[in-house]
Amino acid sequence: MCLKPERVALAIAAHQSVPETCCHKRPRKGNGGKEEKCEHFDEGSNQCGYQKQFNGGVPDVWLAPHEMLFHAHHALSELAGIIIDETFWAKGIYGVGEGHPSLTLDEIDPSGDSAFAKARTVHRHRLLELLRKHPMGGLQRERFIGEISKEECSEAIGREWSVVDRIKMTPEMTEVQIEDVMEFLPECKRARRMATVYSRLRELLESDIEVSGRLILARKDGKTILRVRGVRDIVKARQVPTMLLDATLPDVSILEKFHPQVQVVSDVQVRMPYARVRQVVGAPTSATKLWGMENEREKKPEAGLGNRKAVRNFALQRWLEIDGHQRWIESGRQHHPMVVICQKKYHEWLADSGLPEGIAIEHYNAIAGLDDYKDVRCLILVGRVVPKPVEVEAFSGALTGAEPLSEAETGRWYGRVQRGIRTADGTGVAVENCDQHVDPVAEQVRYQICEGELIQAIGRGRGVNRTAETPLEVDILADVVLPVSVDEVVLWEEPSEIVEMMVSEGVVLTSPKDMATAFPWLWKTAEHARWPLKKLGAVARRGGPQEQKGESLYKRLLYRKNPFCSSARAVQYQRAGAKQKFHWAFFDPRQWPVARAWYEARGWVVALREYLWPGELPSMVGAGKVVIVDRLVQVLRRRARYVLSADCRQRKVYAGGRPPGPLRLVQGDPQALAAYDGSPGGITTPARCLNAPKLLLWTTPVVEEITDPAEIAAIHAAVCPGRPQRPRKFIC
């Protein structure tokens, strides 16, 4: 919004007031001086966007970022109240993380400063002497009692600020004046940080804390550094009645550092009747599982690749199960049917892996307040944010001012406890080895960073606003316990790589050689392609959660107990050439209305046998009551060569080719032929099968029940010459 961002950055670095030094400086009473303005300050076509928002009358409501709680501004000086949306506390802590610079002991030494600064910072020598003798860790209060008093700290703070105030910036500064500011800027920044050091030291001396959590000596890059941490005070103009609205409300032990009078007046529990939550435990979603051990990642860049692909295949499997491609097309490519929320590094890998266009990807710590995914059908949470113990201990030290209990002393990563996942039916599922920090405040910080972020992620789907027409499915791939009722808890089962075929091209092949030929980026050789088929078959045979016990791979595919496509059409194809066999393949008819087109696009010459799924056969002609099991019918390219014959005792039925197995026919309705016009394939039989193959290898063009004894005798003589006639019916 500002048209001079480099001037603003300089003012911030010099700890100057941006409105006064960059926008408009009014002459102070009694000090003379002149009024100065930026050329983009006054109203008009040349006014910057930042100043335009202050034109006109005072608004009833201001919208501002969390940072404005800690920064003074004249426009926000008379507020009646404040409503804070989402978590703000992390914005009020400084000195934690790599982005916050520390002071080396050499920088504290004023010997290299200018004469002006050196004359005003002689008090640092005493502090520097004490720091050089101090052991690593938080500053110990007993080492400073009798050496530096609280009054000396206050005097030192005033002297440091006199160095900072040497810089005088105005909106109409010349380039020469700016260069002078740049030259003195390092001393100014150092003096500002030293003022904070003395302020934190004064707090330590005034308290009964034995070891400071805000002033810490450490070693970095071969040098001794002093880390300075603390909590920013909310400016006086913002100390008004405040309401905090947060789905992951921090504990009072955190909030009271900013609002000492805080009270939790309501803890609202909301139902999500049209959101189904499923938690997958045991999934390989930790940083170690996805990327390998931290000390081996550079040497082994492929470490964890298999797990990264497995989690990606899980997302693709769910994409097929919710019919994501069709939903994406029907929405006009405007509303994503699925969103995957994961760690930032895995987000980048997924983005480069070539996911379907309709799958959105977000990463933790960048999702608070997002409303773009209120219409998604499926929301997948991959892993969680797990801060290191030393990181949450740093936050705890900054919040309380005291050195926290350290997990390093216990020799553990985190303490391990057992917690229970709350299920929708009122029962629970135990989760072993849940993280818990030994320090109470550090544990609250860990919870906010880890579980709190997962709750924020679930909220992106707006489950409370869903209806029966717009349900939401949430998958949590993490061994974590959240304050959420879970509808189903399942163990991780690695998805098959075969989903890649259906997602990428709308086809599933079952010939390893053809799989490697058509999808070389998935399988380099036929042997590589054979493994996914073997693993999928093993899953089908060993049973599992999908009631597949005893079924073969192909039966699992044929009966649609598979994630590939809810409307996949089965074909058998035979490639041209000697000793070629028929192989099963499955096509999404919406992408390939004619299966042969996929083969022709690759220049493959094939013979096809196409099959129909349940519901794809036309309804019977007339008002007949013959029961037809559609899934048992194969569409033939030729008519039956023999008259169909069967009896009520299980006799084999012949329709050309090999006998399909024993059948039993139920009595049909003679009126079924009343409206039949003689077209081939009009009425299909048999009515019911016992122990027959799942795809019956015959059809008949006409069904007619014969009851005349003379006709039955004639048919029997033609079909079964030389055999005694038994009581039977013939259906032709």
N, C-alpha and C positions, 0 to 999 in steps of 0.2 A: 504493500500500500504506500509506503514511503518511497519517494523518488530519489533519496540519497541514502541508501542502506549502508554504504561504507562509512558515512559520518555517524550513523546510529551505532554501528559496531564499535567505532572508536570511543564513543561516549560510554558505552556499556563497559568496555575494557578499562576505561579510566574511572569507573564508578561514579559517573556524573549523571545528573538528571536529564533524561532524553528530552522531555518537553522543553526544559529551560535552555539546554545547550544546542538543540537541533531545530526547535520549532519557533518558540517565541520567548524572548527574555524581557521581562518587565523591569524597569529601574527600581531599585530598592529604596524604600523611604529613608531619607537622611543620608544616603550614600551617593546620591547623584547618579551619574551614569546615564546612558541613553537606552532607548528601547530598540531592540534588534529582532528582526523577523527573517525567517527563511522565505525565499521568493515564491515558495509553493504553499504559504500559510494562509493568506487571505482568500476569501471566496472568489470564484471566477473559474474560467476555463482552465487556468493553470494550476488550480488547487489540487493537492495530492489527495488520494483516497483516504488516508489516515485522518486528515483534518475535515473531510467532508462529513464523516460520521458524527461530528460535533456541531454541525450547522443546525439551525432551527432551535426549537424549544427543548427543554429537558424531557427526555422520554420517561414513560412510566416504568419501563423495564430495560435494563442493560443486559446484554449477553457478552460475557467475558470468559477468557480461559482461567483455569485454576491458578495460574501464576499471579493473577491480579490480586489474590488474597495477600500476597507478600510484597507487593509493590505499590507505592503511593501514586495517585493520579488525581488531579484536581477535578476531573469530571465525575469521579466516583467518591467524592468526599462527603456527600450527604445522603447516605443510604438508609432506608427504613428497615430493611432486612435483606438477608441473602439466602438463596436456595442453591445448595451445592449438589450437582448431579454427578454421580459416579465417584470413584475413589480419588482423593486429592492428596493424601498424606505423603506419597512419594515425592511430590513436587516441593514439599516443604522441608526436605532433608538435603543437606549438602555434604560433600566430602566423601561420598560412598560411590565406588566404581572407578573404572579406569579413566573416565572422562574428567575427573576432578584432580587437578594437579596438586602435588605435595611440595613441601619446602625441604630442600636439602639443607644440612647444617652450614654448608658454604654460602648458601643464599641468605641465610639469617645474618651472617657476618657482615657488618656494614663497612668493612674496610675498603671495599671497592666502589662504594657509592660516591656521588658527587659531594662537594664540600657542604652544600646546603643540607642534603639528607644525612650526611655523616654527623653533622653537629646536632641533629635532632634524634639520633638513634643510638647514642652511646649506651643507653640502658640495655641494649641487646647483649652486650658482652657478658653480663652476669648470667642471663638466661642461657646463653650459648655454653658457658662454662658448666652449668648444671646439666645441660643436655648431653654434653660429651661424656660425663661420668655416669649417666643414667643407663641401666640395662635396657635391652630391647623389650618392647611391649608398651602397655598403657602407662602414662606418667603416674608415679606414686606420690600421693599427697604428702606423706611424711618427709620426703626428700626436699620439699620446697618450703615447708613450714620453718620459719626462722631465717630463711634465705631471701625470699621475696614476699612482701606483704600485699594485702589486697589494695592498699592505697597506692603502692608502687605500680601495681598492674593498671589501676585507673589512670595514673599519670602517664604511663607508657602508652596507653590507648590514645590519649590526647595528642601526644607527640607524633605518633604514627599518622594520625589523621591530619596533622599539620603538613605532613609530606604529601598526602593525597590531595589536599586542598590547594596545593601549589599550582595544579593544572586549572586553568581558567578557559573553558570552552564557551563560545557564543555562536549563534546561528550565522553570523556574518564574518566568520573567521576567514583570513586569507590563507593561501597555500603555504606561505612561510610560517604562519602561526601554527598550522596543522603539523608541519615538519618539526617544530619545537615540541609540540605535545608528543609526537611519536618518539622523539629522542628521550624524553623524561618518563615515558610510559612504563618501562620495566621497573624503575624505582617506585613509581606510584602503585603498581599492582602488588609489588612485594610488601610495601608499607600497609596496603589494605589487608593483606593476608596476615601480617604480623599483628594488626589491631585485633583481628579475630582470635589469634593465638592467645594474646593477653586477656581477651574477654573470656575465653574458655578456661584459662588458668585461674582467673579470678573466681569463676564459678566453682572450680575444684576446691579452692582454698576456703570458700564460704560454706561448702557442703560437708557432709560427713562421709563422703565417698572415699574409699581407700585407694582405688585404682581407677583412673579415668578411662572412659570409653570413647572420648572425643579427641584426646591428644595421645597419639600412639607413635612411638619410635619403631622404625623398621629398616630393613636393608633392601635396596633396590639398585640393580646395575652397579654393584660394588660401592654404593654410597649409602650413608645413613640419612634417612629422610624423616620428616615429622609430618604425619598425617593429621589433618584437622577436619573434624566432623561436627555436625550439630544440627539443630532444628531452627528453621527460620521463624521468626515471630510474625504472626498475622498483624498487619499494620493497624493502627488505632482506628482509622476510618472504616475498617471492615469488622471491627469488634462490635457487632450489632446482633440482634436475634437471628439465628441461623438454623436452617433446616437442612439436614443431610439425607439425601435419597440415594441408596446404594444397594444393589442386589447382593453385594458381597461386603456388607458393612464391617469395617475393621473392629477389633476388640477395643473396649474402653481404654485399655492400657496404652493403645496407640493414639486414640482420638484425644485423650486428655492432655497430651503434650501440646496440642494446638488449641483446644477448647477446654480449659480446666473445669468448666461447669457443665460438661456434656452429660446428657441423660438419654438413654435409649428408651423411647416412649412407645415404640411399636415394632414388633417382629412379625411381619406379614408372611403367611404361608399361602401359596397360590397353587391350585390344582391345574393340571394340563390334561384334561380328559381325552383330547384328540391328538396327543403326542405319545408315541410308543418309544420307550427308552430301552435299549439293549446294551449290555456291557459285556465286552469280550476280554476275559482275563487271560494272562499268559501270552499276549501278543508281543512280538519283538519290536517294541516301539521306543525303547530307551536309547539314549545317545550311543551307548556301548554296543547295543544290538544293531543299530543302523549304520554305525561308522567304525566299529571296532574300538579297541582300547586307545585311549587318548595318546599314549606315548608311541603307538605304532601306526597312526593314521597316515603320516607322511611316507613311511616306508611301504605301507600296504594300502594304496588308495582304493583297491577293490574290496577291502574288508567291509563286511556288512552288506555287500551289494545284493546278495540273495534275499536278505530280510527287507531291504528297500523295495525290491521288486515284488516280494510277497505282499507287503502292505499296499503297494500300488494295485496289485491284482485284486485285493480285497475291495478297493474302491471301484474298480472296473466291474467286479462281480455284482456289487450293489447297484451300480449304474444300469446293468442289464436287468436286475430284479425289479427295479422301479420303472423300467422302460424309459430310461432317461432320454435316449435319442428322440423318441417320439414326442415326449413332453417338451423337449427343447424346440422341436420343429413347430409344434402346435402353439407355442408361446411367441412365435415369430422371432425366435432367438433373442428374446428380451429378458426372460426370467430364467435364471439357472435352476435346473431341477436338483442339483446337488452342490454342496460346498464341503471342502475338506479343510479342516483347521489343524495345523501342525506346528512344529518348531520351525524357525526361520530357515535353517540350513536345509532341512528336508523340503520345505516349501520351494526353495530355489531348485533343488534336484527334481522335484515333481514337475515344476514348470518347464524344465528342459527335457522331460521324458516323453512328452507328446501325449498328454491326456486329451480326451475329447473336449471340444470347444465348450460344451455345456456344463463342464465341471469347473466350478470356481475354486480357487485356492487362497487361503489366508493363513497368517501365522500369528501365534500368540503374542501378546503385548502390543498388538496393532488392531484390535477388533472392538474395543470398548465403544459403545454408542453406534456401531454400524447397523443400518436398517436396510441394507441392500438385499438381505437374504430372508426376508420375512415370508417369502412365498416358496422357499425350497421344499422339496418333498423329503430329501434325505440330508442329514447333517452328520458328518463323521469327524470325531475328535481323535487325532492320532497322537498318542503319547501325552506328555505334560511338560511344564516348565519346572525344572528341578534346580533351584539355586544351590551353590556350594554352601556348606555350613559356615565358612568364614564370611560369606557374603551376608547371610542373615544375621550373623553376629555383629557385623559392621553396622547394619541398620539398628539392631538392638542397642549397641553402644551409643550411636548418635541420638537415639530416642531417649534413653534413660540417663545418659551421661556417665554410667558406670560400666566397667568392664564386664561383659556377660560371661556366663558359664560357657566353656568351650568344649565342643565335641572332640577336638584334637586331644584333650586330656583323657578322654575315654577310649581313644584308639579306634573309634568307629567313624563311619561316614555320617550316619544319623542313628539315633536310637531306633530299635525295631520293636513295633508293637502290633498286636492283632486288632483289626477293626472289622466291622460287619457292614456289607452292602444291604441297604434297606430295600426289600422287594415289595411290589405292589400288592401281593397277597398277604402281607403282614409278617412274612418270615424274613430270614436274613441269610446271607452267604458270607462266610468268613474269608477275609483276605489277610494273609500272613505278611510279615515284614513291611508294614507300613511305616513311613518316615515319621519321626517325632524328635524335635530338638530338645535337649536337656534344659535349655533356658526358656522360661515361660514366654518372655517377650519375643525372643528369637523364633519360637515356635509359632506365635501369632503372625510374625512377618512371613515365615515360610508358608503358612497356610494361605495368606493373602496372595503370594506370588504363584503358588502351585494350584491348590484347589479353587481359590478364588478366580483364577484366570479360566479354569475349566467351566465354572458356573457362568462366567461372562460369555464364553463361547457358546454354551447351550442356549443362552438368551438371544443369540443372533437369529435363531429360527422362529422367535416370537411364538413359542408353543402355547402360551396362555390365550392367544388370539385365534387359534385354529378352530375349525368347525369340522363336522362330519364330512363335508365336501373338500376340505383342505387339510387333511391330516399331515402330521410330521413324524418322521422316523429319525431317531437319534441313535447313533452307534458310538460308544465310548471304548476306545482301544487303549486301556490303561489299567494297571493294577492300583486303583486308588478308590477311596471311599468318599462319596459326595453326599451332601444333604438333599438327595434327590431319590424319589421312589423309582426303582428300576423294574421294568416289566419282565425282563429275561436276562439271566446271566449264563453265558456259555463259555466254554474253553476255546482257545484259539485253534483253528484248523486251517492250515495253509491253503489258500485257494489255488486252483489249477491254472497253469499258464495258458490253458486252452481258451480262457476268456479273452485273451488278446486277439485271437482270430475273429471271434464274433464281433468284438468292439471295433476292430480296425476295418473289417471288410464284410461283416454280416454273414460269415460262413464258419462252420466247424468241420474240419476234415479228421478222419481217423486212420489214415494211412501215413505212417511215419515218413516214408519216402516222399510222398506228395506234400506233407506238411513242411518238410525241409526245403522242398523246391519252391513252394508258393510263399513261404514266410522265412526267408533266409536270415532276417534280422532277429528272429526268435530262436531258431534252431539251425546250427551250422550243418549238421549231418542228420541222417535218418536215425542214427543211434541216439543222438541228443533228443530228437522228437519222440522217441519211443518211451522215454522216462515219464513224461507227463501222463501218457496213456496208462502206463503201468501203475503209477501212483493213484490216478483217478479210479482205476479198476480195483485197486487194493482198498480204497476207501469204501467203494460200493460193497465189496465182499465182507469187510469186517463190521459192517453195520454203522453205528454212530447215531448222531442225533436226527438224521433224516429218514429213518426207517428203511434202510437200504440193505438190510442184512440178507445175504444169500443172492443178491442180484449181481449180474455181470455189468461191465462197463456199458455195453450197448443197450441193455435193458434200462439202465439208469438214464441214458440219453433219450431212449425212445419214449419212456413214460414221463419225460419232462421233470424228473426229480433232479434237475440240473439248473445251473444259473445262466445258461447260455442265451436262451431267448424263449419267452413264454409262448411264442407263436411260430417257433422254428419248424420248417417243413423238412421231412426226411426224404432222402433219395439214396439210391444205390447207383454208383457209377463204375464203369470199367473203361480204363484208358486203352487206346489202340495199341496193339503190339502183341507179341507172342507171350503166352503164359501170364497174361494179366488177369487179375481177379477183380471181383466186385467189392467195393468198399463203401461203407456208410459215410454220408455227409449230411450236414444240416444247414439250412439256409433260412435267413430272415426274409419272408416273402415281401415285406415292405421295401427292402432294399433290392431284392432280386425276385421280382414276380415270376421270371422265367429262370430256373436254376441253370439251364444250359448256357445262358448268357455269361455267367461267371467263368465257365470253362472256356468258352469261345474267346473271351477277352484275354486269356493267357495262351491261346493257340493250342489248347488241349482238345484232342478228338476223343470223345467219350460216348459210350452207350449208357443210357439212363433208365432206371426204374424209379418212378415217382410214387409216393405214398400219401395217403390222406390221413389227417389227424381227426379226432372226434369233432363232430359238428360241421365238418367240411363236405360231407355227402349231402346231396339234395334230399329233401323230404320224400317219403314214399308217395307214389301216385295213389289216389283214391283214399278210401277210408279204412284201409286194411289195418289189422291189429298185429301183424307179424312184427316181432321185436327184433331189431337189428343192432348189433354192437358195431358201431362205425369204426372204432379203432382196430377192429380185426379184419378190415377189408382192404385189399390191394386193388388198385386200378390196373387192369390188364390191357394190353394193346391188341389182343386177339380174343375171339369168342371161345367159349368152352367147346372142346372137341367131343365130349361124351355127354350123354344124358345123365343128369345128376340123379343119384340114387342114394337112399339111406333108409334106415328103419329106426324104431324107437329104441332098440338095443344098439349100442355104440358100434356102428359099422363105418368103415372108411368111405370118405366121399371123394370121388375122382372128378377133376375138372381140367384134366390135362396136366402133364408134368408129374412131379412126385406127390404122393398123397400127403395132405397137410396134417392128418391126424384124426383121431376119433371125434365125431360130432354127434349131437343129439338135436333133432329138429322138433320144435313145438308146432302144434297145429296152427295153420294160418287161416285167414279169412278169405273165402272164395270171392267175396265182393272186392278184394283188393285189386282185381284186374279190371274192374268195371270201367275205369277211366284211362286204362293203358292204351297208348296209341301205337305201340309196336316199336318205338324208338329204342335203340340199343342202350343197355345200362339203366333201364327204367326202374325196375324193382330188384333189389339185391337181397340175397339170402346167404347164409343160414340165419336162423333166429337166435340160437344160443349155442355156445360151444363149451365143451368140457375138456380140459387138458389139451387145448389146441394151441398152436403157435400164436404168438401175439399179433402177427400180421398174417392174415389168412391169404393163401396164394390162389384164390379163385373168386370169380363172380359169375352170375348168370344173368342173361339179358331179360328173362321173363320168369315169373313165379306163377305156377298154376297147380292147384291141388287136384289130384285125380282120385276119384272115389268109385268109379264104375268097375266092377270085378272083371269084366271082359277086357277092358283096357289095361288094367293092372296085370292080368295074366299075359297079355301080349307084350307089354314092356318087360316083364320078368323073363319071358322067353328070349327077348332080344338082348337083354343086358346080362342075364345069368343063365345061359343055356346049359342044360344038363343038371341043374341044381333044383332040389325040391323047393316049392314055393312055400314061404312062411307068411304068417299074417304081417302085413306091412302096408305102408303108404308110400307113394312116389310123388315127389314134387319136382316138376320140370320147369 
